[in-house]
Amino acid sequence: MTDAERLEEWYKKRGILKGVEFHFTNIYDNYYMLYTVEPKLYGRPIIYKVEGDDFIFVHGDEYKHAIWVHAGSPDPVKPEEVPEFLK
C-alpha cells in the first residue's frame, strides 16, 4: 500500500469528507495534497507530510515551501532567489 493510499484509508476511517470522492497525490518528497473529484473545498489545499506511520498536517513555512516546490520552483535556486519565507 502506498503512502497516498494509507492517507486515504486513514481519512475514511475517521469519517472525514464523508460521501466525497477524494484522493491524495504526492506533490513533493513525502508531502501529499488532497484532491476532491468534484470541487468541494475552497481556499488552501490540504497537505500532509508522511513520516513513517504518522500523518502530519502541514502549515506555516513548511506549507509555503511545499506549495512553492509543487508549483515548480527554479532548480537549482541561488540563495538570493530563495523566497523570504524559506530564509
Z-matrix of the N, CA and C atoms (Angstrom, degrees):
N
C 1 1.462
C 2 1.529 1 108.18
N 3 1.328 2 115.82 1 132.86
C 4 1.465 3 120.06 2 179.65
C 5 1.527 4 110.71 3 -77.20
N 6 1.326 5 116.44 4 165.84
C 7 1.468 6 120.64 5 176.91
C 8 1.522 7 110.27 6 -61.36
N 9 1.334 8 116.84 7 -39.00
C 10 1.473 9 120.45 8 179.32
C 11 1.529 10 110.17 9 -62.09
N 12 1.318 11 117.42 10 -43.02
C 13 1.470 12 121.12 11 179.01
C 14 1.523 13 110.98 12 -66.25
N 15 1.337 14 116.96 13 -38.86
C 16 1.465 15 120.24 14 177.57
C 17 1.530 16 110.88 15 -63.26
N 18 1.343 17 116.60 16 -41.07
C 19 1.466 18 120.96 17 177.68
C 20 1.524 19 110.73 18 -62.64
N 21 1.332 20 116.28 19 -44.60
C 22 1.467 21 120.56 20 179.50
C 23 1.527 22 110.82 21 -61.01
N 24 1.318 23 116.60 22 -43.92
C 25 1.464 24 121.09 23 179.12
C 26 1.528 25 110.83 24 -63.10
N 27 1.335 26 116.58 25 -42.42
C 28 1.469 27 122.63 26 178.62
C 29 1.531 28 110.24 27 -59.85
N 30 1.343 29 116.76 28 -44.08
C 31 1.461 30 121.54 29 178.48
C 32 1.517 31 110.87 30 -62.02
N 33 1.334 32 116.46 31 -47.14
C 34 1.470 33 121.32 32 -176.92
C 35 1.518 34 111.63 33 -64.44
N 36 1.330 35 117.96 34 -39.75
C 37 1.470 36 121.31 35 179.65
C 38 1.515 37 111.62 36 -61.72
N 39 1.322 38 117.33 37 -29.61
C 40 1.463 39 121.62 38 -178.91
C 41 1.525 40 112.74 39 -92.02
N 42 1.307 41 117.28 40 1.12
C 43 1.463 42 121.54 41 177.98
C 44 1.514 43 113.64 42 72.19
N 45 1.333 44 116.63 43 19.48
C 46 1.464 45 119.98 44 179.06
C 47 1.524 46 107.72 45 -77.16
N 48 1.330 47 116.86 46 135.47
C 49 1.466 48 123.61 47 -178.06
C 50 1.524 49 111.34 48 58.12
N 51 1.307 50 116.04 49 42.48
C 52 1.465 51 121.54 50 -179.83
C 53 1.530 52 110.27 51 -56.54
N 54 1.306 53 116.44 52 129.33
C 55 1.461 54 121.70 53 178.14
C 56 1.516 55 114.39 54 81.59
N 57 1.329 56 117.13 55 1.97
C 58 1.464 57 121.08 56 -179.86
C 59 1.524 58 108.39 57 -108.86
N 60 1.325 59 116.82 58 131.48
C 61 1.455 60 120.64 59 177.71
C 62 1.529 61 108.17 60 -81.98
N 63 1.327 62 116.47 61 126.05
C 64 1.463 63 120.44 62 -176.47
C 65 1.519 64 110.31 63 -147.40
N 66 1.313 65 115.31 64 167.40
C 67 1.464 66 121.85 65 173.21
C 68 1.519 67 108.93 66 -153.83
N 69 1.323 68 115.54 67 160.40
C 70 1.452 69 121.73 68 175.42
C 71 1.529 70 108.62 69 -106.82
N 72 1.320 71 115.98 70 141.24
C 73 1.453 72 122.10 71 178.74
C 74 1.517 73 109.61 72 -125.09
N 75 1.323 74 115.35 73 136.82
C 76 1.453 75 120.44 74 177.45
C 77 1.523 76 108.61 75 -71.12
N 78 1.334 77 116.21 76 122.50
C 79 1.462 78 119.23 77 -177.83
C 80 1.523 79 112.53 78 -108.85
N 81 1.357 80 115.90 79 -17.98
C 82 1.467 81 118.50 80 -175.30
C 83 1.520 82 107.90 81 -176.62
N 84 1.329 83 116.63 82 119.98
C 85 1.464 84 122.05 83 -178.12
C 86 1.524 85 110.79 84 44.38
N 87 1.330 86 117.95 85 -115.05
C 88 1.464 87 120.87 86 -178.63
C 89 1.534 88 111.96 87 -105.60
N 90 1.340 89 117.01 88 31.49
C 91 1.465 90 123.03 89 178.12
C 92 1.525 91 109.02 90 -105.12
N 93 1.341 92 115.70 91 133.68
C 94 1.458 93 121.20 92 -176.14
C 95 1.525 94 110.34 93 -126.73
N 96 1.341 95 115.64 94 133.58
C 97 1.460 96 121.19 95 -179.72
C 98 1.528 97 109.47 96 -106.66
N 99 1.329 98 115.80 97 139.66
C 100 1.455 99 122.20 98 178.40
C 101 1.519 100 110.25 99 -83.35
N 102 1.316 101 115.83 100 131.80
C 103 1.467 102 122.43 101 174.59
C 104 1.517 103 108.35 102 -124.57
N 105 1.319 104 116.81 103 136.49
C 106 1.460 105 120.74 104 173.45
C 107 1.524 106 107.78 105 -102.27
N 108 1.344 107 116.46 106 144.86
C 109 1.461 108 121.16 107 -177.35
C 110 1.525 109 109.91 108 -63.22
N 111 1.326 110 116.92 109 -46.36
C 112 1.461 111 121.33 110 172.80
C 113 1.521 112 106.48 111 -105.35
N 114 1.338 113 117.63 112 139.39
C 115 1.471 114 118.96 113 -179.20
C 116 1.535 115 111.84 114 -56.47
N 117 1.324 116 116.27 115 114.14
C 118 1.464 117 121.52 116 -179.18
C 119 1.520 118 111.27 117 -124.10
N 120 1.317 119 116.28 118 -27.34
C 121 1.463 120 120.87 119 -175.48
C 122 1.523 121 109.40 120 -113.04
N 123 1.298 122 115.49 121 138.67
C 124 1.460 123 120.43 122 179.83
C 125 1.524 124 108.55 123 -124.92
N 126 1.314 125 115.63 124 156.91
C 127 1.459 126 119.26 125 -178.42
C 128 1.508 127 110.55 126 96.49
N 129 1.329 128 116.25 127 -145.84
C 130 1.470 129 121.44 128 -176.26
C 131 1.520 130 111.21 129 -68.85
N 132 1.336 131 116.88 130 130.76
C 133 1.478 132 118.53 131 174.49
C 134 1.531 133 110.10 132 -63.31
N 135 1.321 134 115.96 133 148.47
C 136 1.461 135 121.48 134 179.07
C 137 1.525 136 108.47 135 -85.35
N 138 1.322 137 116.14 136 127.93
C 139 1.464 138 121.51 137 -179.27
C 140 1.527 139 109.10 138 -128.23
N 141 1.339 140 114.89 139 136.12
C 142 1.460 141 121.97 140 174.05
C 143 1.518 142 109.23 141 -121.92
N 144 1.326 143 115.33 142 147.94
C 145 1.457 144 121.42 143 173.06
C 146 1.522 145 106.79 144 -106.21
N 147 1.316 146 116.56 145 134.92
C 148 1.459 147 121.14 146 178.12
C 149 1.521 148 108.38 147 -99.49
N 150 1.327 149 115.18 148 122.53
C 151 1.470 150 121.95 149 175.82
C 152 1.518 151 107.40 150 -128.27
N 153 1.328 152 115.86 151 100.59
C 154 1.461 153 120.10 152 -176.90
C 155 1.518 154 109.73 153 64.34
N 156 1.330 155 115.63 154 -120.39
C 157 1.469 156 120.70 155 179.01
C 158 1.524 157 112.34 156 -94.76
N 159 1.324 158 117.56 157 2.45
C 160 1.462 159 121.47 158 -175.84
C 161 1.522 160 111.65 159 -99.91
N 162 1.337 161 115.35 160 144.75
C 163 1.460 162 123.01 161 174.34
C 164 1.519 163 106.96 162 -114.45
N 165 1.316 164 116.77 163 117.55
C 166 1.461 165 121.67 164 -173.44
C 167 1.521 166 109.72 165 -112.34
N 168 1.325 167 116.97 166 121.58
C 169 1.464 168 122.43 167 177.86
C 170 1.521 169 108.42 168 -65.15
N 171 1.319 170 115.87 169 128.96
C 172 1.465 171 121.09 170 -174.77
C 173 1.527 172 110.21 171 -97.42
N 174 1.340 173 115.81 172 134.50
C 175 1.465 174 120.60 173 178.86
C 176 1.521 175 108.80 174 -151.91
N 177 1.306 176 117.11 175 177.36
C 178 1.462 177 121.77 176 176.09
C 179 1.516 178 113.37 177 65.63
N 180 1.339 179 115.67 178 -146.56
C 181 1.461 180 121.59 179 -176.91
C 182 1.521 181 112.02 180 -61.39
N 183 1.326 182 116.61 181 -35.50
C 184 1.462 183 120.22 182 179.49
C 185 1.530 184 110.28 183 -63.85
N 186 1.330 185 115.80 184 -38.74
C 187 1.467 186 121.14 185 177.22
C 188 1.529 187 110.13 186 -62.76
N 189 1.325 188 116.30 187 -47.79
C 190 1.466 189 120.86 188 179.75
C 191 1.520 190 110.61 189 -59.53
N 192 1.323 191 115.59 190 -39.55
C 193 1.466 192 119.93 191 179.92
C 194 1.526 193 110.75 192 -64.84
N 195 1.329 194 117.98 193 -46.11
C 196 1.462 195 121.86 194 -179.71
C 197 1.525 196 110.81 195 -61.27
N 198 1.332 197 117.17 196 -43.32
C 199 1.473 198 121.29 197 179.20
C 200 1.523 199 109.96 198 -65.19
N 201 1.324 200 115.90 199 -42.02
C 202 1.466 201 121.20 200 -178.24
C 203 1.523 202 110.42 201 -61.66
N 204 1.330 203 116.36 202 -45.81
C 205 1.461 204 120.30 203 -179.85
C 206 1.530 205 110.00 204 -67.27
N 207 1.327 206 116.25 205 -42.76
C 208 1.469 207 120.95 206 179.75
C 209 1.530 208 111.01 207 -60.40
N 210 1.318 209 116.81 208 -34.18
C 211 1.466 210 121.18 209 -178.65
C 212 1.526 211 111.99 210 -75.72
N 213 1.332 212 117.74 211 -6.62
C 214 1.450 213 120.92 212 176.29
C 215 1.511 214 113.48 213 99.26
N 216 1.302 215 116.28 214 56.19
C 217 1.459 216 120.06 215 179.49
C 218 1.520 217 109.70 216 -61.44
N 219 1.334 218 116.58 217 152.58
C 220 1.464 219 118.90 218 178.39
C 221 1.536 220 111.07 219 -63.03
N 222 1.314 221 115.76 220 146.01
C 223 1.454 222 119.10 221 -177.59
C 224 1.524 223 109.08 222 -138.56
N 225 1.304 224 121.46 223 122.14
C 226 1.458 225 126.03 224 -3.01
C 227 1.532 226 111.33 225 -78.08
N 228 1.308 227 116.28 226 161.99
C 229 1.452 228 121.91 227 -177.93
C 230 1.519 229 109.46 228 -105.13
N 231 1.304 230 115.50 229 128.47
C 232 1.460 231 119.82 230 175.31
C 233 1.530 232 108.15 231 -76.45
N 234 1.326 233 118.20 232 145.58
C 235 1.474 234 120.52 233 -177.63
C 236 1.524 235 113.25 234 -52.48
N 237 1.331 236 117.73 235 -37.17
C 238 1.474 237 119.08 236 -178.16
C 239 1.535 238 112.62 237 -73.70
N 240 1.343 239 116.95 238 -12.60
C 241 1.469 240 120.33 239 -179.57
C 242 1.520 241 112.46 240 -95.63
N 243 1.328 242 116.67 241 -5.39
C 244 1.466 243 119.75 242 -177.43
C 245 1.524 244 108.97 243 -70.17
N 246 1.334 245 118.02 244 131.21
C 247 1.471 246 119.87 245 178.86
C 248 1.527 247 111.91 246 -56.48
N 249 1.303 248 116.32 247 151.77
C 250 1.470 249 122.69 248 -176.49
C 251 1.533 250 111.75 249 -54.69
N 252 1.354 251 117.75 250 -37.49
C 253 1.456 252 119.57 251 -175.48
C 254 1.530 253 112.64 252 -69.41
N 255 1.342 254 117.92 253 -12.35
C 256 1.461 255 119.88 254 179.14
C 257 1.524 256 112.36 255 -94.75
N 258 1.331 257 117.75 256 -8.75
C 259 1.463 258 121.17 257 -177.18
C 260 1.513 259 111.06 258 -82.65
